[in-house]
C-alpha cells in the first residue's frame, strides 16, 4: 500500500501542477481579453491544481515516512 501512496502522490503532483499552469494561462488570457469569466475560471482552476499538487506532496511525504 505504501508504494501505491507514493505513486498516487506523484501522479497528483503532476496533475496538480498541470492544472495550476493551465489555470494561470486561462487567467492571463482573461486578463488580455478583459473577460472576467475567464479570469475567474482560470483562478479557480489554478487553485484546484495547487490543492491537488499539495495533496500529492503530502501523500509522498507520508509514503517516505512509512
C-alpha positions as CSV (number, residue, x, y, z in Angstrom):
1,X,0.0,0.0,0.0
2,X,2.8,2.4,0.8
3,X,4.1,2.1,-2.8
4,X,0.7,3.0,-4.1
5,X,0.5,6.1,-1.9
6,X,3.9,7.3,-3.2
7,X,2.8,6.6,-6.8
8,X,-0.5,8.3,-6.3
9,X,1.2,11.2,-4.7
10,X,3.5,11.7,-7.7
11,X,0.5,11.5,-10.1
12,X,-1.4,14.1,-8.0
13,X,1.6,16.3,-8.0
14,X,2.0,16.1,-11.8
15,X,-1.8,16.5,-12.5
16,X,-2.0,19.4,-10.0
17,X,0.9,21.2,-11.5
18,X,-0.6,20.8,-14.9
19,X,-4.0,22.2,-13.8
20,X,-2.2,25.0,-12.0
21,X,-0.3,26.0,-15.1
22,X,-3.4,25.8,-17.3
23,X,-5.3,27.9,-14.8
24,X,-2.6,30.6,-14.9
25,X,-2.7,30.6,-18.7
26,X,-6.5,30.8,-18.7
27,X,-6.4,33.7,-16.2
28,X,-3.9,35.6,-18.2
29,X,-6.0,35.1,-21.4
30,X,-8.9,36.5,-19.4
31,X,-6.7,39.5,-18.5
32,X,-5.7,40.1,-22.1
33,X,-9.2,39.8,-23.4
34,X,-10.8,41.6,-20.4
35,X,-13.0,38.6,-19.9
36,X,-13.9,38.4,-16.2
37,X,-15.4,35.0,-16.6
38,X,-12.2,33.5,-17.9
39,X,-10.2,35.2,-15.2
40,X,-12.4,33.7,-12.5
41,X,-12.4,30.2,-14.1
42,X,-8.6,30.4,-14.5
43,X,-8.1,31.4,-10.9
44,X,-10.4,28.6,-9.7
45,X,-8.5,26.1,-11.9
46,X,-5.2,27.3,-10.6
47,X,-6.3,26.9,-7.0
48,X,-7.7,23.5,-7.7
49,X,-4.4,22.5,-9.2
50,X,-2.4,23.9,-6.3
51,X,-4.6,22.0,-3.9
52,X,-4.1,18.7,-5.8
53,X,-0.4,19.3,-6.0
54,X,-0.2,19.8,-2.2
55,X,-2.2,16.6,-1.6
56,X,0.3,14.8,-3.8
57,X,3.2,16.3,-1.8
58,X,1.6,15.1,1.4
59,X,1.0,11.6,0.1
60,X,4.6,11.3,-1.0
61,X,5.8,12.6,2.4
62,X,3.6,10.1,4.2
63,X,5.0,7.3,2.0
64,X,8.6,8.3,2.7
65,X,7.9,8.2,6.5
66,X,6.2,4.8,6.5
